Amino acid sequence: MASVHYQKKVFKLPTAMDPPHPLKALLQLQLASDSYAVLHLSYVLGTLTSACFLPSPHTQKWTARINSLMQSKDPGARWAGLCIAHQTSVFSKSIMIEFAQSWLGVALPLLSVSLFRVLRGLFISYSQLSLEKRARTHIKGVSAPFDPYV
């Protein structure tokens, strides 16, 4: 970095050789599109540290991108947004406090729909297994009494 001396203070000027801020690099490359966010999610989560969230001009764009991912039409991008929001909250209490209400407002409906689908799938699978077991018992010529826990 080049230095400029001004009234006994040293200011560091960025040069072309300085690496970009981690959030800026992630926003420009791995999170440039919804499909990239899904593809590079594990890299993004592994790259984040608490140092990434020290005061930075990129924090506002970072949180805007998380909001965008969480509201995407692509379910994979929504999941990536949820994961990145969680990791961001782990590393930055101040960001978590500022955005928790809006992130939870988006996350809860997504998670409740997903949970409903999982529970529905489990119920259907259990029902099918129960009916198959009852049918096998009936085919053998043994009539079993109704057992709701079969």
C-alpha positions in Angstrom: 0.0 0.0 0.0 1.2 3.5 -0.8 1.3 5.9 2.2 0.4 9.5 2.3 1.8 11.6 5.2 -0.6 14.4 6.2 0.0 16.4 9.4 1.9 13.5 11.1 -0.9 11.0 10.2 -0.3 8.2 7.8 -3.2 7.2 5.6 -3.0 3.9 3.6 -4.1 4.2 0.1 -5.3 1.1 -1.7 -3.2 -0.2 -4.6 -3.9 -2.6 -7.4 -2.0 -5.3 -5.5 -4.2 -5.2 -2.4 -6.7 -8.1 -2.1 -10.3 -7.0 -2.2 -12.4 -7.1 1.0 -13.7 -10.7 1.5 -17.4 -9.7 1.3 -16.8 -7.7 -1.9 -15.0 -10.7 -3.5 -17.8 -13.1 -2.5 -20.4 -10.7 -3.8 -18.7 -10.3 -7.1 -17.9 -13.9 -7.7 -19.6 -16.6 -5.6 -22.8 -14.7 -5.0 -23.1 -12.9 -8.4 -26.2 -14.9 -9.3 -28.7 -17.2 -7.5 -27.3 -20.3 -9.3 -23.7 -19.3 -8.3 -24.9 -18.9 -4.7 -26.3 -22.4 -4.6 -23.2 -23.8 -6.3 -20.7 -22.1 -4.1 -22.6 -22.2 -0.8 -20.1 -24.4 1.0 -17.2 -22.2 -0.1 -19.0 -19.0 1.0 -19.8 -20.5 4.4 -16.2 -21.7 4.9 -14.8 -18.4 3.9 -16.7 -16.2 6.4 -15.1 -15.2 9.6 -15.8 -12.5 12.2 -13.1 -10.3 10.6 -15.3 -10.2 7.4 -17.9 -8.2 9.4 -15.8 -5.5 10.9 -17.1 -2.1 9.8 -17.1 -2.2 6.0 -18.7 -0.3 3.1 -19.7 -3.8 1.8 -21.9 -4.8 4.7 -25.0 -3.1 3.2 -24.6 -4.8 -0.1 -24.0 -8.1 1.8 -27.2 -7.9 3.7 -29.1 -6.8 0.6 -27.8 -9.9 -1.2 -28.9 -12.1 1.7 -32.4 -10.6 1.5 -32.5 -11.1 -2.2 -31.5 -14.8 -1.9 -34.0 -15.4 0.8 -36.8 -14.0 -1.4 -35.7 -15.8 -4.6 -38.0 -18.0 -6.6 -35.4 -20.7 -6.7 -35.7 -22.9 -3.6 -31.9 -23.6 -3.6 -31.2 -19.9 -3.6 -33.6 -19.4 -0.7 -31.8 -22.2 1.3 -28.4 -20.5 0.5 -29.8 -17.2 1.8 -31.0 -18.9 5.0 -27.6 -20.5 5.5 -25.6 -17.3 4.8 -27.9 -15.3 7.1 -27.3 -17.8 9.8 -23.5 -17.8 9.4 -23.6 -14.0 9.2 -25.5 -13.8 12.5 -23.1 -16.2 14.1 -20.1 -13.9 13.3 -21.8 -10.5 13.7 -24.1 -9.8 16.6 -24.8 -6.3 15.4 -25.9 -7.5 11.9 -28.0 -10.2 13.5 -29.7 -7.6 15.8 -30.4 -5.2 12.9 -31.7 -7.8 10.4 -33.1 -10.6 12.6 -36.7 -9.4 12.4 -36.8 -9.2 8.6 -34.8 -12.4 8.1 -37.1 -14.4 10.5 -40.1 -12.9 8.8 -38.9 -14.5 5.5 -37.5 -17.7 7.1 -40.4 -18.9 9.2 -42.9 -19.3 6.4 -40.2 -21.1 4.3 -39.4 -23.4 7.1 -43.0 -24.1 8.0 -43.8 -25.0 4.4 -40.8 -27.3 4.3 -41.6 -28.9 7.6 -45.2 -29.4 6.5 -44.0 -31.2 3.3 -41.6 -33.4 5.3 -44.3 -34.4 7.8 -46.8 -35.0 5.0 -44.3 -37.3 3.3 -43.6 -39.2 6.6 -47.3 -39.6 7.2 -47.9 -40.9 3.7 -45.0 -43.3 3.9 -46.2 -44.6 7.3 -49.7 -45.0 6.0 -48.5 -47.0 3.0 -46.3 -49.2 5.2 -49.2 -49.8 7.5 -51.6 -50.7 4.7 -49.0 -53.0 3.1 -48.4 -54.8 6.4 -52.2 -55.2 6.9 -52.6 -56.5 3.3 -49.8 -59.1 3.8 -51.4 -60.3 7.0 -54.8 -60.6 5.3 -53.3 -62.5 2.3 -51.9 -65.1 4.6 -55.4 -65.8 5.8 -55.0 -64.4 9.2 -57.3 -61.6 10.0 -55.6 -59.2 12.4 -57.6 -56.8 14.6 -57.3 -53.1 13.7 -54.1 -51.7 15.3 -53.6 -48.0 14.7 -49.9 -48.4 15.6 -49.1 -51.0 13.0 
